Amino acid sequence: MQESVCRQIVTVKMKQGLHLRPISEIVRISRDYTCDFKISNGDRSANAREVYDLLELQALPETELVLEAVGDDASKLMEEIVQFFESGYKKFEEVSDLSE
């Protein structure tokens, strides 16, 4: 059986960029899948199951990120992660607005 390879470009829509709360959610989501998953910002690439790797991407608002998943459940993971990015992290945005 051939492994599935999925690539997608997403834009960081959160006004504070990709910070610890949404990163923690990405890690939580990705750990439910067995495929390899990485996120890249230009020449920086991160294991999407490692919080500190993702923090080093320094993804500010409007940054385009390349998502890549390789494995049997790659398409399912990609679908969930893309939906997460497209939502603009609504639940995190609401929490962040309270502190402003």
SEDO-662815 format. One record per atom (N, C-alpha, C): residue in three letters; chain; x, y, z. Coordinates in pm, 1 decimal. Each point is the difference from the previous one (the first is absolute). Layout:
<"ALA"; "A"; <X; Y; Z>>;
...
END
This chain:
<"MET"; "A"; <84.3; -119.6; 0.0>>;
<"MET"; "A"; <-84.3; 119.6; 0.0>>;
<"MET"; "A"; <88.1; 125.0; 0.0>>;
<"GLN"; "A"; <-33.0; 93.8; -86.0>>;
<"GLN"; "A"; <77.2; 122.0; -13.3>>;
<"GLN"; "A"; <-43.0; 102.1; 104.9>>;
<"GLU"; "A"; <99.5; 65.1; 61.9>>;
<"GLU"; "A"; <-30.1; 102.5; 99.3>>;
<"GLU"; "A"; <-55.7; 124.3; -68.1>>;
<"SER"; "A"; <-92.1; 63.7; 67.7>>;
<"SER"; "A"; <-59.5; 122.4; -49.9>>;
<"SER"; "A"; <89.3; 119.6; 36.9>>;
<"VAL"; "A"; <17.3; 92.8; -93.7>>;
<"VAL"; "A"; <74.6; 123.1; 24.4>>;
<"VAL"; "A"; <-94.8; 116.1; -25.5>>;
<"CYS"; "A"; <-16.1; 84.9; 98.5>>;
<"CYS"; "A"; <-89.7; 115.8; -12.5>>;
<"CYS"; "A"; <77.8; 127.1; 30.9>>;
<"ARG"; "A"; <-15.9; 101.8; -85.1>>;
<"ARG"; "A"; <60.7; 131.4; 23.0>>;
<"ARG"; "A"; <-108.8; 105.4; -15.6>>;
<"GLN"; "A"; <9.0; 99.6; 84.3>>;
<"GLN"; "A"; <-98.7; 107.4; -4.0>>;
<"GLN"; "A"; <66.8; 127.5; 50.1>>;
<"ILE"; "A"; <-37.1; 112.3; -57.5>>;
<"ILE"; "A"; <46.7; 129.7; 49.1>>;
<"ILE"; "A"; <-114.7; 64.9; 74.7>>;
<"VAL"; "A"; <30.2; 48.6; 120.3>>;
<"VAL"; "A"; <-100.1; 69.5; 81.2>>;
<"VAL"; "A"; <56.8; 134.5; 42.3>>;
<"THR"; "A"; <-89.2; 90.4; 36.2>>;
<"THR"; "A"; <40.1; 131.8; 47.1>>;
<"THR"; "A"; <-35.6; 13.9; 147.1>>;
<"VAL"; "A"; <93.7; 54.4; 77.1>>;
<"VAL"; "A"; <-24.6; 24.7; 142.5>>;
<"VAL"; "A"; <-96.9; 117.8; 8.5>>;
<"LYS"; "A"; <-119.1; -26.4; 53.6>>;
<"LYS"; "A"; <-103.9; 103.0; 5.5>>;
<"LYS"; "A"; <-12.4; 65.1; 137.4>>;
<"MET"; "A"; <62.4; -55.7; 99.5>>;
<"MET"; "A"; <-11.0; 54.6; 134.6>>;
<"MET"; "A"; <82.3; 127.7; 11.7>>;
<"LYS"; "A"; <-58.1; 103.6; 59.1>>;
<"LYS"; "A"; <68.5; 128.8; 3.6>>;
<"LYS"; "A"; <125.4; -0.2; 86.3>>;
<"GLN"; "A"; <16.3; -100.4; 85.8>>;
<"GLN"; "A"; <122.4; -11.2; 79.6>>;
<"GLN"; "A"; <98.2; -100.4; -60.0>>;
<"GLY"; "A"; <-31.5; -53.1; -115.1>>;
<"GLY"; "A"; <85.9; -98.2; -63.9>>;
<"GLY"; "A"; <-15.1; -136.6; 64.7>>;
<"LEU"; "A"; <90.5; -87.1; -34.9>>;
<"LEU"; "A"; <-3.7; -136.8; 50.4>>;
<"LEU"; "A"; <74.6; -2.9; 133.8>>;
<"HIS"; "A"; <-74.5; 6.7; 108.9>>;
<"HIS"; "A"; <60.9; 2.5; 133.0>>;
<"HIS"; "A"; <-32.2; -129.9; 74.2>>;
<"LEU"; "A"; <31.2; -4.5; 126.4>>;
<"LEU"; "A"; <-3.4; -124.6; 76.0>>;
<"LEU"; "A"; <-135.9; -69.5; 2.0>>;
<"ARG"; "A"; <-108.7; 73.0; 14.2>>;
<"ARG"; "A"; <-131.7; -65.8; 7.6>>;
<"ARG"; "A"; <-36.2; -73.4; -129.4>>;
<"PRO"; "A"; <2.6; 66.0; -115.9>>;
<"PRO"; "A"; <-32.9; -75.2; -121.8>>;
<"PRO"; "A"; <104.8; -107.0; -32.4>>;
<"ILE"; "A"; <124.8; 25.3; 34.0>>;
<"ILE"; "A"; <103.0; -101.8; -21.5>>;
<"ILE"; "A"; <-31.2; -124.2; 82.1>>;
<"SER"; "A"; <-40.8; 18.4; 123.3>>;
<"SER"; "A"; <-35.9; -114.1; 85.4>>;
<"SER"; "A"; <-115.8; -78.8; -60.3>>;
<"GLU"; "A"; <-92.6; 69.6; -61.7>>;
<"GLU"; "A"; <-113.1; -67.2; -64.1>>;
<"GLU"; "A"; <45.4; -77.6; -124.2>>;
<"ILE"; "A"; <90.4; 56.3; -76.8>>;
<"ILE"; "A"; <54.2; -70.2; -116.3>>;
<"ILE"; "A"; <68.7; -129.4; 44.6>>;
<"VAL"; "A"; <79.3; 9.2; 105.4>>;
<"VAL"; "A"; <69.2; -118.1; 52.6>>;
<"VAL"; "A"; <-101.3; -103.6; 47.5>>;
<"ARG"; "A"; <-103.9; 44.4; 70.1>>;
<"ARG"; "A"; <-102.3; -91.6; 49.7>>;
<"ARG"; "A"; <-69.4; -71.3; -115.0>>;
<"ILE"; "A"; <-38.4; 74.5; -102.5>>;
<"ILE"; "A"; <-67.2; -58.8; -116.6>>;
<"ILE"; "A"; <92.7; -99.3; -69.2>>;
<"SER"; "A"; <122.7; 39.5; -24.2>>;
<"SER"; "A"; <91.1; -84.2; -78.4>>;
<"SER"; "A"; <36.9; -129.6; 71.0>>;
<"ARG"; "A"; <-4.3; -0.9; 130.1>>;
<"ARG"; "A"; <35.1; -121.6; 74.2>>;
<"ARG"; "A"; <-106.1; -108.9; -10.7>>;
<"ASP"; "A"; <-117.1; 34.4; -52.0>>;
<"ASP"; "A"; <-105.5; -99.6; -22.2>>;
<"ASP"; "A"; <22.0; -78.7; -129.3>>;
<"TYR"; "A"; <103.4; 34.0; -76.1>>;
<"TYR"; "A"; <26.2; -62.4; -129.9>>;
<"TYR"; "A"; <138.6; -63.0; -1.2>>;
<"THR"; "A"; <18.0; -97.9; -88.6>>;
<"THR"; "A"; <128.2; -70.8; -5.8>>;
<"THR"; "A"; <93.7; 52.6; -107.6>>;
<"CYS"; "A"; <-49.9; 79.0; -92.1>>;
<"CYS"; "A"; <82.7; 49.0; -110.2>>;
<"CYS"; "A"; <105.3; 99.4; 49.9>>;
<"ASP"; "A"; <104.4; 17.6; -80.8>>;
<"ASP"; "A"; <99.5; 103.6; 26.8>>;
<"ASP"; "A"; <-62.7; 133.4; -38.6>>;
<"PHE"; "A"; <26.4; 103.1; 79.9>>;
<"PHE"; "A"; <-62.4; 128.9; -25.2>>;
<"PHE"; "A"; <97.7; 111.0; 32.4>>;
<"LYS"; "A"; <23.3; 85.9; -98.6>>;
<"LYS"; "A"; <87.4; 114.7; 23.6>>;
<"LYS"; "A"; <-64.5; 126.7; -54.4>>;
<"ILE"; "A"; <43.6; 112.2; 54.5>>;
<"ILE"; "A"; <-46.3; 131.3; -43.4>>;
<"ILE"; "A"; <123.4; 83.0; -30.1>>;
<"SER"; "A"; <-3.2; 72.5; -112.4>>;
<"SER"; "A"; <114.7; 80.8; -40.7>>;
<"SER"; "A"; <-40.1; 145.3; -17.9>>;
<"ASN"; "A"; <94.3; 87.7; 35.6>>;
<"ASN"; "A"; <-12.7; 143.6; -21.4>>;
<"ASN"; "A"; <128.6; 42.3; -69.4>>;
<"GLY"; "A"; <-6.7; 13.7; -130.9>>;
<"GLY"; "A"; <121.2; 32.0; -75.6>>;
<"GLY"; "A"; <100.3; -112.5; 12.5>>;
<"ASP"; "A"; <120.4; 32.3; 46.2>>;
<"ASP"; "A"; <104.0; -101.5; 12.7>>;
<"ASP"; "A"; <-2.8; -70.3; 135.9>>;
<"ARG"; "A"; <-93.0; 37.3; 86.1>>;
<"ARG"; "A"; <-13.6; -65.6; 130.3>>;
<"ARG"; "A"; <-105.5; -109.3; -8.4>>;
<"SER"; "A"; <32.8; -115.4; 55.5>>;
<"SER"; "A"; <-93.4; -111.9; -0.3>>;
<"SER"; "A"; <-9.0; -56.4; 140.5>>;
<"ALA"; "A"; <-120.3; -44.3; 38.8>>;
<"ALA"; "A"; <-21.4; -47.8; 136.2>>;
<"ALA"; "A"; <-78.3; -129.5; 1.9>>;
<"ASN"; "A"; <36.5; -86.6; 91.1>>;
<"ASN"; "A"; <-80.3; -117.2; 31.2>>;
<"ASN"; "A"; <-125.8; 52.4; 68.3>>;
<"ALA"; "A"; <-115.8; -26.2; -56.4>>;
<"ALA"; "A"; <-124.8; 57.4; 51.1>>;
<"ALA"; "A"; <-49.0; -65.9; 128.3>>;
<"ARG"; "A"; <75.8; -93.6; 53.1>>;
<"ARG"; "A"; <-34.9; -61.5; 128.3>>;
<"ARG"; "A"; <86.5; 53.0; 114.0>>;
<"GLU"; "A"; <81.2; 101.0; -31.1>>;
<"GLU"; "A"; <92.4; 56.9; 98.5>>;
<"GLU"; "A"; <-25.9; 149.7; 16.1>>;
<"VAL"; "A"; <-45.8; 38.1; 118.3>>;
<"VAL"; "A"; <-34.7; 139.3; 28.0>>;
<"VAL"; "A"; <116.6; 93.6; -29.8>>;
<"TYR"; "A"; <117.9; -32.4; 49.7>>;
<"TYR"; "A"; <113.4; 90.9; -17.7>>;
<"TYR"; "A"; <43.1; 12.1; -145.6>>;
<"ASP"; "A"; <-11.2; -107.7; -76.1>>;
<"ASP"; "A"; <28.9; 8.1; -143.2>>;
<"ASP"; "A"; <-94.8; 99.4; -67.1>>;
<"LEU"; "A"; <-128.5; -8.5; 34.5>>;
<"LEU"; "A"; <-99.7; 88.1; -62.1>>;
<"LEU"; "A"; <19.2; 145.7; 42.5>>;
<"LEU"; "A"; <38.5; 22.9; 123.6>>;
<"LEU"; "A"; <26.3; 137.7; 45.5>>;
<"LEU"; "A"; <113.1; 64.0; -81.2>>;
<"GLU"; "A"; <98.1; -80.4; -38.7>>;
<"GLU"; "A"; <113.9; 52.3; -75.6>>;
<"GLU"; "A"; <-36.7; 40.6; -143.1>>;
<"LEU"; "A"; <-119.3; -36.4; -45.6>>;
<"LEU"; "A"; <-43.9; 43.6; -132.8>>;
<"LEU"; "A"; <-23.2; 150.3; -5.8>>;
<"GLN"; "A"; <-26.9; 61.1; 116.0>>;
<"GLN"; "A"; <-25.6; 144.0; 8.2>>;
<"GLN"; "A"; <-103.5; 44.5; -102.7>>;
<"ALA"; "A"; <-115.0; -66.8; 1.7>>;
<"ALA"; "A"; <-106.2; 27.2; -96.7>>;
<"ALA"; "A"; <-87.3; 115.5; 47.1>>;
<"LEU"; "A"; <21.3; 115.6; -57.3>>;
<"LEU"; "A"; <-75.9; 120.4; 32.0>>;
<"LEU"; "A"; <-131.3; 1.1; -77.6>>;
<"PRO"; "A"; <-90.0; 93.5; 30.5>>;
<"PRO"; "A"; <-124.4; 9.8; -76.6>>;
<"PRO"; "A"; <28.7; 15.0; -149.5>>;
<"GLU"; "A"; <-83.2; -65.6; -80.1>>;
<"GLU"; "A"; <7.9; 1.9; -146.6>>;
<"GLU"; "A"; <117.8; -80.5; -55.8>>;
<"THR"; "A"; <71.9; -71.9; 84.7>>;
<"THR"; "A"; <107.1; -87.5; -47.1>>;
<"THR"; "A"; <-60.6; -120.3; -71.1>>;
<"GLU"; "A"; <56.9; -35.2; -114.4>>;
<"GLU"; "A"; <-42.1; -121.9; -69.2>>;
<"GLU"; "A"; <89.1; -114.6; 45.3>>;
<"LEU"; "A"; <-63.8; -107.7; 43.5>>;
<"LEU"; "A"; <69.6; -118.8; 45.9>>;
<"LEU"; "A"; <-28.5; -115.7; -94.3>>;
<"VAL"; "A"; <97.2; -86.6; -17.5>>;
<"VAL"; "A"; <-18.7; -120.4; -80.5>>;
<"VAL"; "A"; <-15.6; -118.0; 95.4>>;
<"LEU"; "A"; <-113.0; -67.6; -11.6>>;
<"LEU"; "A"; <-27.3; -119.2; 79.4>>;
<"LEU"; "A"; <32.3; -121.4; -85.9>>;
<"GLU"; "A"; <64.3; -99.9; 60.0>>;
<"GLU"; "A"; <28.6; -123.0; -74.0>>;
<"GLU"; "A"; <-18.8; -119.4; 92.1>>;
<"ALA"; "A"; <-84.7; -91.1; -43.6>>;
<"ALA"; "A"; <-25.8; -123.2; 75.4>>;
<"ALA"; "A"; <26.2; -118.7; -92.2>>;
<"VAL"; "A"; <68.0; -101.1; 54.0>>;
<"VAL"; "A"; <33.5; -119.6; -76.9>>;
<"VAL"; "A"; <-36.5; -122.0; 83.0>>;
<"GLY"; "A"; <-88.0; -83.6; -54.7>>;
<"GLY"; "A"; <-39.2; -121.8; 69.1>>;
<"GLY"; "A"; <-142.0; -39.6; -33.5>>;
<"ASP"; "A"; <-41.5; -111.1; 56.9>>;
<"ASP"; "A"; <-131.3; -56.4; -32.1>>;
<"ASP"; "A"; <-116.1; 93.2; 34.1>>;
<"ASP"; "A"; <10.6; 75.7; 109.6>>;
<"ASP"; "A"; <-110.8; 87.1; 40.5>>;
<"ASP"; "A"; <29.8; 148.1; -27.3>>;
<"ALA"; "A"; <91.8; 25.8; -93.0>>;
<"ALA"; "A"; <40.9; 137.1; -30.4>>;
<"ALA"; "A"; <-115.6; 87.9; -45.9>>;
<"SER"; "A"; <-86.9; -52.1; -84.6>>;
<"SER"; "A"; <-109.3; 83.7; -52.1>>;
<"SER"; "A"; <-98.6; 37.4; 110.2>>;
<"LYS"; "A"; <-23.4; -89.6; 93.8>>;
<"LYS"; "A"; <-90.9; 31.5; 111.6>>;
<"LYS"; "A"; <60.8; 106.4; 90.5>>;
<"LEU"; "A"; <128.9; -13.5; 30.2>>;
<"LEU"; "A"; <67.5; 100.6; 81.3>>;
<"LEU"; "A"; <-2.0; 134.8; -70.1>>;
<"MET"; "A"; <33.4; -0.8; -128.1>>;
<"MET"; "A"; <5.6; 125.0; -74.6>>;
<"MET"; "A"; <-135.8; 69.3; 0.0>>;
<"GLU"; "A"; <-105.0; -75.6; -17.3>>;
<"GLU"; "A"; <-135.4; 57.1; 1.7>>;
<"GLU"; "A"; <-28.4; 70.0; 133.2>>;
<"GLU"; "A"; <35.4; -65.8; 110.9>>;
<"GLU"; "A"; <-26.2; 58.0; 132.3>>;
<"GLU"; "A"; <87.6; 122.6; 27.0>>;
<"ILE"; "A"; <126.2; -6.9; -38.4>>;
<"ILE"; "A"; <91.0; 112.2; 25.1>>;
<"ILE"; "A"; <-35.2; 120.3; -88.2>>;
<"VAL"; "A"; <-33.5; -22.9; -125.2>>;
<"VAL"; "A"; <-38.6; 110.2; -88.0>>;
<"VAL"; "A"; <-125.9; 67.8; 54.2>>;
<"GLN"; "A"; <-94.7; -77.5; 45.3>>;
<"GLN"; "A"; <-121.4; 56.8; 59.8>>;
<"GLN"; "A"; <35.1; 85.1; 121.8>>;
<"PHE"; "A"; <93.5; -47.8; 79.5>>;
<"PHE"; "A"; <46.9; 75.0; 116.6>>;
<"PHE"; "A"; <56.6; 135.5; -41.8>>;
<"PHE"; "A"; <87.5; 1.6; -101.9>>;
<"PHE"; "A"; <57.8; 126.0; -46.2>>;
<"PHE"; "A"; <-105.3; 90.5; -62.9>>;
<"GLU"; "A"; <-90.7; -56.8; -78.8>>;
<"GLU"; "A"; <-102.0; 81.3; -66.0>>;
<"GLU"; "A"; <-97.9; 62.8; 98.1>>;
<"SER"; "A"; <-18.4; -62.3; 114.7>>;
<"SER"; "A"; <-90.2; 54.6; 101.4>>;
<"SER"; "A"; <56.2; 126.7; 62.9>>;
<"GLY"; "A"; <128.1; 24.5; -19.6>>;
<"GLY"; "A"; <62.7; 116.7; 61.8>>;
<"GLY"; "A"; <16.0; -17.7; 149.1>>;
<"TYR"; "A"; <-2.0; -124.4; 45.8>>;
<"TYR"; "A"; <16.1; -31.5; 142.4>>;
<"TYR"; "A"; <-101.0; 74.3; 86.2>>;
<"LYS"; "A"; <-125.3; -1.8; -40.1>>;
<"LYS"; "A"; <-103.7; 80.3; 66.3>>;
<"LYS"; "A"; <3.0; -9.4; 151.6>>;
<"LYS"; "A"; <11.8; -120.8; 54.6>>;
<"LYS"; "A"; <-5.9; -9.5; 146.0>>;
<"LYS"; "A"; <120.6; 66.3; 65.1>>;
<"PHE"; "A"; <115.2; 2.9; -68.2>>;
<"PHE"; "A"; <116.8; 65.8; 56.1>>;
<"PHE"; "A"; <-11.2; 151.0; -13.4>>;
<"GLU"; "A"; <-55.6; 44.3; -109.0>>;
<"GLU"; "A"; <-18.7; 143.0; -23.2>>;
<"GLU"; "A"; <-89.8; 60.3; 107.8>>;
<"GLU"; "A"; <-107.3; -72.6; 34.4>>;
<"GLU"; "A"; <-92.5; 47.7; 102.8>>;
<"GLU"; "A"; <69.5; 11.1; 134.4>>;
<"VAL"; "A"; <82.7; -95.2; 36.8>>;
<"VAL"; "A"; <74.8; 4.7; 125.1>>;
<"VAL"; "A"; <97.7; 114.9; -2.5>>;
<"SER"; "A"; <69.7; 19.6; -112.0>>;
<"SER"; "A"; <98.5; 106.2; -11.3>>;
<"SER"; "A"; <-64.0; 138.6; 12.2>>;
<"ASP"; "A"; <-119.2; 15.9; -56.4>>;
<"ASP"; "A"; <-67.8; 129.8; 4.9>>;
<"ASP"; "A"; <-33.2; 41.5; 143.3>>;
<"LEU"; "A"; <-22.4; -93.4; 88.8>>;
<"LEU"; "A"; <-33.5; 31.5; 138.1>>;
<"LEU"; "A"; <114.7; 69.9; 72.8>>;
<"SER"; "A"; <122.7; -29.7; -40.6>>;
<"SER"; "A"; <115.8; 55.1; 69.5>>;
<"SER"; "A"; <42.4; 136.1; -54.6>>;
<"GLU"; "A"; <-61.8; 45.7; -107.1>>;
<"GLU"; "A"; <40.7; 128.0; -60.4>>;
<"GLU"; "A"; <-64.1; 117.4; 69.1>>;
END
